[in-house]
Amino acid sequence: DHRDLHSFPTRRSSDLLNYTAEELAFRDEVRAFLDEKLPADIAAKVKGFRRLSKQDHQRWQKILSEKGWYATHWPEVYGGVNWGPVQKHIWDEESARYGAPRSVPFGVNMVAPVIIKFGTEEQKQRYLPRILSGEDWWCQGYSEPGAGSDLASLKTRAVREGDHYIVNGQKTWTTLGQHANMIFCLVRTNTEVKAQEGISFLLIDMNTPGITVRPIITLDGEHEVNEVFFEDVKVPVENLVGEEDKGWTYAKYLLTYERTGLAGIGISKAALQHLKELASRRLKNGRPLIEDASFSQRIAQVEIDLMAATISNLRIIASVEGGGVPGAESSMLKVRGTEIRQAINDLARRAIGPYAIPFVEEELDLDYDGDFLSDENAAPLSAQYFNNRKLSIFGGSNEIQKNIVSKMILGL
């Protein structure tokens, strides 16, 4: 566990892998909180890779907000706790280990930092408290048919008419949009300039007339993502963040935070532990699978990769402690982190073998009391394997991230 050099400037390099007394005390505080406050039924769902309802997320958010631990990287003036990178790392690791849900990121971790840095005072006063309270559930309107990794080619159009923009177009892969009452959107406001220079960042009420949400059912049978259609949707001009046609700058700012979070270090550590337990129970030729030389070598390799990604994650986060923005390094972490998560998913699928094939959707519910078609763990692990194939695509495909790294870091 790497340390925060900004908070502890006198620490020697030999001490960087050890927690200080203050950090150990904070970890104990986190564990005590999770022991006392994390609902057992929610933790069981997370650890069993089963679906979480909107109410589950809202219940956990309320508990975190009451503690003051929901907006972990916001400035305190806006109701955040402003943890340093080591505290955030400890929280992520312990939360994953205990089975706490990840916060739905679109409000607290994505649009909020953009509003804090680029929004008006009125936007901050209106939206930030509603994110903290859970009154607003946000979703992201970036990708479109034909404009995913190549986001600059988006076509959703916003034309200003008086004190409103009229929005027409379509967004896709809108995660949990079926629950949302707000969406932050990239829209084209100028077609006469270079593609990146004609985009604006709008905050749109999902209850506005002209918005239609259509579900997309994914390969694992889940309704996680959606298509969102805009037909002559009127959006007040005061819902523009920053300057018109400057939305690309704000989008890049947001995506650096998204990509760093997509690494999922804490989740990967918890999944790796689950994989080891699973491999210890599964038999191959009468012996535990984890004792198989080939399989244990694969586990060892992914664990080494995860250790390296952990240190990189902390180094990148620490580099922005003073209020900066993670740069192309976040693309590196996004690539490596998602590859590691997919590798762990693949090994878990291999561990359960042919039992990974059959499952029915209802098995993903914690209270399912029917007959399992195979091993009780097979359905959730199979669904997770299929669902997480997307990790290397969303947030900017890994191929695009490698181009960013080659250009911005290697100068190629």
C-alpha positions as CSV (number, residue, x, y, z in Angstrom):
1,D,0.0,0.0,0.0
2,H,1.7,3.1,-1.3
3,R,1.6,6.3,0.8
4,D,0.6,9.9,0.2
5,L,3.8,11.9,-0.2
6,H,1.9,15.2,0.0
7,S,0.5,14.5,3.4
8,F,3.7,12.8,4.8
9,P,6.6,14.6,3.1
10,T,9.2,13.5,5.6
11,R,8.6,9.8,5.2
12,R,11.5,7.7,3.8
13,S,11.1,5.6,0.7
14,S,11.5,2.5,2.8
15,D,8.4,3.4,4.8
16,L,6.1,3.9,1.9
17,L,4.6,0.4,2.0
18,N,3.6,0.6,5.6
19,Y,0.6,2.3,7.2
20,T,1.3,5.0,9.7
21,A,-0.4,4.9,13.2
22,E,-2.9,7.5,12.0
23,E,-3.7,5.4,8.9
24,L,-4.1,2.3,11.0
25,A,-6.5,4.1,13.3
26,F,-8.5,5.3,10.3
27,R,-8.7,1.7,9.0
28,D,-10.0,0.6,12.4
29,E,-12.6,3.3,12.3
30,V,-13.7,2.2,8.8
31,R,-14.0,-1.4,9.9
32,A,-16.0,-0.5,13.0
33,F,-18.4,1.6,10.8
34,L,-18.8,-1.2,8.3
35,D,-19.3,-3.8,11.1
36,E,-22.1,-1.7,12.6
37,K,-23.8,0.0,9.7
38,L,-23.5,-2.1,6.6
39,P,-26.8,-3.9,6.2
40,A,-26.3,-7.7,6.1
41,D,-28.7,-8.3,3.2
42,I,-26.9,-5.8,1.0
43,A,-23.5,-7.2,1.9
44,A,-24.8,-10.7,1.0
45,K,-26.0,-9.5,-2.4
46,V,-22.6,-7.9,-3.1
47,K,-20.5,-10.9,-2.0
48,G,-22.8,-13.2,-3.9
49,F,-22.6,-11.2,-7.1
50,R,-26.4,-10.7,-7.1
51,R,-28.4,-7.7,-8.4
52,L,-28.8,-4.6,-6.3
53,S,-32.0,-2.7,-6.4
54,K,-32.3,1.1,-6.6
55,Q,-33.6,1.0,-3.0
56,D,-30.4,-0.9,-1.9
57,H,-28.2,1.8,-3.4
58,Q,-30.3,4.6,-1.8
59,R,-30.4,2.9,1.6
60,W,-26.6,2.6,1.6
61,Q,-26.1,6.2,0.3
62,K,-28.3,7.5,3.2
63,I,-26.2,5.7,5.7
64,L,-23.0,7.1,4.2
65,S,-24.4,10.6,4.0
66,E,-25.5,10.5,7.7
67,K,-21.9,9.6,8.5
68,G,-20.5,12.3,6.2
69,W,-18.6,9.7,4.1
70,Y,-20.5,9.8,0.8
71,A,-18.6,12.5,-1.1
72,T,-15.1,11.4,-0.2
73,H,-13.2,13.7,-2.5
74,W,-15.4,16.9,-2.5
75,P,-14.2,20.0,-0.7
76,E,-15.6,20.3,2.8
77,V,-17.3,23.5,1.9
78,Y,-19.8,21.6,-0.3
79,G,-20.4,18.8,2.2
80,G,-17.6,16.5,1.3
81,V,-15.0,14.9,3.5
82,N,-12.0,15.5,1.2
83,W,-10.1,12.4,2.1
84,G,-6.5,12.1,0.9
85,P,-5.6,9.3,-1.4
86,V,-4.5,6.9,1.3
87,Q,-7.8,7.3,3.2
88,K,-9.7,6.8,0.0
89,H,-7.6,3.7,-0.8
90,I,-8.3,2.2,2.7
91,W,-12.0,2.9,2.3
92,D,-12.2,1.3,-1.1
93,E,-10.3,-1.8,0.0
94,E,-12.3,-2.3,3.2
95,S,-15.6,-1.6,1.5
96,A,-14.9,-4.2,-1.1
97,R,-13.8,-6.7,1.5
98,Y,-16.9,-6.2,3.6
99,G,-19.2,-6.3,0.7
100,A,-20.4,-2.7,0.6
101,P,-21.8,-1.5,-2.7
102,R,-19.8,0.9,-4.8
103,S,-21.4,4.2,-5.0
104,V,-23.3,4.8,-8.2
105,P,-20.7,7.2,-9.7
106,F,-22.6,9.4,-12.1
107,G,-23.7,12.0,-9.6
108,V,-21.1,12.0,-6.7
109,N,-18.0,11.1,-8.7
110,M,-18.6,12.4,-12.2
111,V,-20.9,15.3,-12.7
112,A,-20.2,16.8,-9.2
113,P,-16.5,17.4,-9.8
114,V,-17.4,19.1,-13.1
115,I,-20.0,21.4,-11.4
116,I,-17.6,22.2,-8.6
117,K,-14.8,23.2,-10.9
118,F,-16.7,24.7,-13.8
119,G,-20.3,25.4,-12.7
120,T,-21.9,28.6,-11.6
121,E,-22.5,29.3,-7.9
122,E,-26.2,28.8,-8.5
123,Q,-25.5,25.3,-10.1
124,K,-23.4,24.3,-7.1
125,Q,-26.0,25.4,-4.6
126,R,-28.8,23.6,-6.5
127,Y,-27.3,20.3,-7.5
128,L,-24.6,19.4,-5.0
129,P,-26.9,19.2,-2.0
130,R,-29.4,17.1,-4.0
131,I,-26.6,14.7,-4.9
132,L,-25.6,14.3,-1.3
133,S,-29.2,13.7,-0.2
134,G,-30.0,11.3,-3.0
135,E,-32.8,13.5,-4.2
136,D,-31.2,13.4,-7.7
137,W,-30.1,10.2,-9.4
138,W,-27.9,11.1,-12.3
139,C,-27.0,9.2,-15.5
140,Q,-24.5,9.9,-18.2
141,G,-25.3,11.0,-21.8
142,Y,-22.1,10.7,-23.7
143,S,-22.1,7.7,-26.1
144,E,-24.3,7.6,-29.2
145,P,-24.8,5.1,-32.0
146,G,-21.6,5.8,-34.0
147,A,-20.1,7.9,-31.3
148,G,-18.7,5.9,-28.5
149,S,-14.9,5.7,-28.4
150,D,-14.9,8.4,-31.1
151,L,-17.0,10.7,-28.9
152,A,-16.1,13.8,-30.8
153,S,-18.4,12.6,-33.6
154,L,-21.5,12.9,-31.5
155,K,-24.6,14.2,-33.3
156,T,-27.1,15.1,-30.6
157,R,-27.9,18.7,-31.4
158,A,-28.8,21.6,-29.1
159,V,-30.0,24.8,-30.8
160,R,-30.5,27.9,-28.7
161,E,-33.8,29.6,-28.9
162,G,-34.1,32.5,-26.5
163,D,-33.6,31.3,-23.0
164,H,-33.7,27.6,-23.9
165,Y,-31.8,25.0,-25.9
166,I,-33.9,22.7,-28.1
167,V,-32.2,19.2,-27.9
168,N,-32.7,16.5,-30.5
169,G,-30.8,13.2,-30.8
170,Q,-30.0,9.9,-29.1
171,K,-27.7,8.6,-26.4
172,T,-27.0,4.9,-25.8
173,W,-25.5,2.6,-23.2
174,T,-27.0,4.9,-20.6
175,T,-26.2,3.0,-17.4
176,L,-29.1,2.9,-14.9
177,G,-30.9,5.5,-16.9
178,Q,-34.2,3.9,-16.0
179,H,-33.7,5.1,-12.4
180,A,-32.4,8.6,-13.2
181,N,-34.2,11.9,-12.9
182,M,-31.2,13.9,-14.2
183,I,-28.7,13.3,-17.1
184,F,-25.6,15.2,-17.9
185,C,-25.2,15.4,-21.7
186,L,-22.7,16.3,-24.3
187,V,-24.5,18.0,-27.2
188,R,-23.4,19.7,-30.4
189,T,-24.0,23.4,-30.3
190,N,-21.8,24.4,-33.2
191,T,-21.3,22.6,-36.5
192,E,-19.0,25.2,-38.1
193,V,-15.9,24.4,-36.2
194,K,-13.6,21.4,-35.5
195,A,-15.7,18.6,-34.0
196,Q,-14.2,18.9,-30.5
197,E,-14.7,22.7,-30.4
198,G,-18.5,22.6,-31.0
199,I,-19.6,20.6,-28.0
200,S,-21.4,21.8,-24.9
201,F,-22.1,20.3,-21.5
202,L,-25.8,20.4,-20.5
203,L,-27.7,19.3,-17.3
204,I,-31.1,17.9,-18.3
205,D,-34.1,16.9,-16.2
206,M,-35.2,13.5,-17.4
207,N,-38.8,14.3,-16.7
208,T,-38.8,17.0,-19.4
209,P,-41.3,16.3,-22.2
210,G,-39.7,14.7,-25.3
211,I,-37.4,12.3,-23.5
212,T,-37.9,8.6,-24.0
213,V,-35.9,5.8,-22.2
214,R,-35.8,2.4,-23.9
215,P,-34.1,-0.6,-22.1
216,I,-31.3,-2.6,-23.6
217,I,-31.1,-6.1,-22.2
218,T,-27.5,-7.3,-22.0
219,L,-26.0,-10.7,-22.6
220,D,-26.4,-11.7,-18.9
221,G,-30.1,-11.0,-19.0
222,E,-29.9,-7.7,-17.1
223,H,-31.5,-4.3,-17.6
224,E,-28.5,-2.2,-16.8
225,V,-28.2,0.1,-19.8
226,N,-30.6,2.0,-22.0
227,E,-31.2,4.1,-25.1
228,V,-32.3,7.7,-24.4
229,F,-34.1,9.7,-27.1
230,F,-34.5,13.5,-27.2
231,E,-37.2,15.0,-29.3
232,D,-37.5,18.8,-29.2
233,V,-36.5,18.8,-25.5
234,K,-36.4,22.3,-24.0
235,V,-33.5,22.8,-21.6
236,P,-33.0,26.1,-19.8
237,V,-29.9,28.0,-20.7
238,E,-28.9,28.2,-17.1
239,N,-28.3,24.4,-17.3
240,L,-25.3,24.9,-19.4
241,V,-22.1,24.2,-17.5
242,G,-19.3,26.6,-18.2
243,E,-19.1,28.1,-21.7
244,E,-20.9,27.1,-24.8
245,D,-18.8,25.0,-27.2
246,K,-16.3,24.3,-24.4
247,G,-17.9,21.0,-23.3
248,W,-15.0,18.9,-24.6
249,T,-12.7,20.3,-22.0
250,Y,-15.2,19.5,-19.2
251,A,-15.8,16.0,-20.7
252,K,-12.1,15.2,-20.6
253,Y,-11.9,16.4,-17.0
254,L,-14.7,14.1,-16.1
255,L,-13.4,11.1,-18.0
256,T,-10.0,11.2,-16.2
257,Y,-11.9,10.6,-12.9
258,E,-14.1,7.9,-14.5
259,R,-11.2,6.0,-15.9
260,T,-9.2,6.1,-12.7
261,G,-12.2,4.7,-10.9
262,L,-12.8,2.0,-13.5
263,A,-9.6,0.3,-12.4
264,G,-11.6,-1.2,-9.4
265,I,-8.6,-2.1,-7.3
266,G,-10.5,-2.9,-4.2
267,I,-13.1,-4.9,-6.1
268,S,-10.4,-6.9,-7.8
269,K,-8.8,-7.7,-4.5
270,A,-12.1,-8.9,-3.1
271,A,-12.7,-10.9,-6.3
272,L,-9.3,-12.4,-6.1
273,Q,-9.9,-13.6,-2.6
274,H,-13.2,-15.1,-3.7
275,L,-11.4,-16.8,-6.6
276,K,-8.8,-18.4,-4.2
277,E,-11.6,-19.7,-2.0
278,L,-13.5,-21.1,-4.9
279,A,-10.4,-22.8,-6.3
280,S,-9.7,-24.3,-2.9
281,R,-13.1,-26.0,-2.9
282,R,-13.1,-27.2,-6.5
283,L,-11.5,-30.5,-7.2
284,K,-9.4,-31.6,-10.1
285,N,-8.2,-35.2,-10.2
286,G,-9.1,-35.5,-6.5
287,R,-7.1,-32.4,-5.4
288,P,-8.1,-28.8,-4.9
289,L,-7.9,-26.8,-8.1
290,I,-5.7,-24.2,-6.5
291,E,-3.0,-26.9,-6.1
292,D,-3.0,-27.5,-9.9
293,A,0.3,-26.1,-11.2
294,S,-1.2,-24.4,-14.3
295,F,-4.1,-22.8,-12.5
296,S,-2.1,-21.6,-9.5
297,Q,0.4,-20.0,-11.9
298,R,-2.5,-18.1,-13.5
299,I,-3.7,-16.9,-10.1
300,A,-0.1,-15.9,-9.1
301,Q,0.3,-13.9,-12.3
302,V,-3.0,-11.9,-11.9
303,E,-2.1,-11.3,-8.2
304,I,1.3,-9.8,-9.2
305,D,-0.4,-7.6,-11.8
306,L,-2.9,-6.5,-9.2
307,M,-0.2,-5.5,-6.7
308,A,1.5,-3.4,-9.4
309,A,-1.8,-1.7,-10.4
310,T,-2.4,-0.9,-6.7
311,I,0.8,1.0,-6.4
312,S,0.2,2.8,-9.7
313,N,-3.3,3.7,-8.6
314,L,-2.1,5.3,-5.4
315,R,0.7,7.1,-7.2
316,I,-1.7,8.6,-9.7
317,I,-4.2,9.7,-7.1
318,A,-1.4,11.2,-4.9
319,S,-0.2,13.2,-7.9
320,V,-3.4,15.2,-7.9
321,E,-3.6,15.7,-4.2
322,G,-3.0,19.4,-4.7
323,G,-6.2,19.8,-6.8
324,G,-4.8,18.8,-10.2
325,V,-6.3,16.4,-12.7
326,P,-5.0,12.9,-13.5
327,G,-3.7,12.9,-17.0
328,A,-2.8,10.1,-19.4
329,E,-1.8,8.0,-16.4
330,S,-5.5,7.4,-15.8
331,S,-5.7,5.8,-19.2
332,M,-2.9,3.5,-18.3
333,L,-4.6,2.5,-15.1
334,K,-8.0,2.0,-16.8
335,V,-6.4,-0.4,-19.3
336,R,-4.5,-2.4,-16.8
337,G,-7.2,-2.4,-14.1
338,T,-9.9,-3.6,-16.5
339,E,-7.7,-6.3,-17.9
340,I,-7.0,-7.6,-14.4
341,R,-10.7,-7.6,-13.4
342,Q,-11.5,-9.5,-16.6
343,A,-8.7,-12.0,-15.9
344,I,-10.1,-12.7,-12.5
345,N,-13.6,-13.1,-13.9
346,D,-12.2,-15.6,-16.5
347,L,-10.4,-17.6,-13.8
348,A,-13.6,-17.8,-11.7
349,R,-15.5,-19.0,-14.8
350,R,-12.8,-21.6,-15.4
351,A,-12.9,-22.7,-11.8
352,I,-16.7,-23.5,-11.9
353,G,-16.2,-25.2,-15.2
354,P,-19.3,-26.5,-17.0
355,Y,-21.5,-25.3,-14.2
356,A,-21.0,-21.8,-15.6
357,I,-23.2,-22.5,-18.6
358,P,-26.8,-22.8,-17.5
359,F,-28.6,-20.2,-15.3
360,V,-31.9,-18.5,-15.1
361,E,-32.3,-14.8,-14.5
362,E,-34.1,-15.3,-11.2
363,E,-31.1,-16.9,-9.7
364,L,-29.5,-13.5,-9.5
365,D,-32.0,-12.4,-6.8
366,L,-30.8,-13.0,-3.2
367,D,-34.2,-14.3,-2.2
368,Y,-34.5,-16.8,-5.0
369,D,-35.9,-20.0,-3.5
370,G,-36.3,-22.2,-6.6
371,D,-34.0,-24.9,-7.8
372,F,-30.6,-23.9,-9.1
373,L,-29.8,-25.3,-12.4
374,S,-26.3,-26.0,-11.2
375,D,-24.0,-24.8,-8.4
376,E,-25.4,-22.0,-6.4
377,N,-22.5,-19.7,-7.3
378,A,-22.5,-20.5,-11.0
379,A,-25.3,-18.1,-12.1
380,P,-23.9,-15.0,-10.5
381,L,-20.3,-15.8,-11.7
382,S,-21.4,-16.5,-15.2
383,A,-23.4,-13.3,-15.4
384,Q,-20.5,-11.3,-14.0
385,Y,-18.2,-12.8,-16.5
386,F,-20.4,-11.8,-19.4
387,N,-21.2,-8.4,-18.0
388,N,-17.6,-7.4,-17.3
389,R,-16.6,-8.0,-20.9
390,K,-17.7,-4.4,-21.3
391,L,-15.0,-3.1,-18.9
392,S,-12.4,-2.8,-21.7
393,I,-14.9,-0.8,-23.8
394,F,-16.8,1.7,-21.7
395,G,-15.1,4.8,-20.3
396,G,-13.2,4.9,-23.6
397,S,-12.1,1.6,-25.1
398,N,-8.7,0.2,-24.1
399,E,-7.5,0.6,-27.7
400,I,-8.3,4.3,-27.5
401,Q,-6.6,4.6,-24.1
402,K,-3.4,3.1,-25.5
403,N,-3.4,5.7,-28.3
404,I,-3.7,8.4,-25.6
405,V,-0.8,6.9,-23.7
406,S,1.4,6.6,-26.8
407,K,0.7,10.2,-27.8
408,M,0.8,12.0,-24.4
409,I,3.4,10.0,-22.6
410,L,5.6,8.3,-25.2
411,G,5.3,11.1,-27.8
412,L,4.5,8.7,-30.6
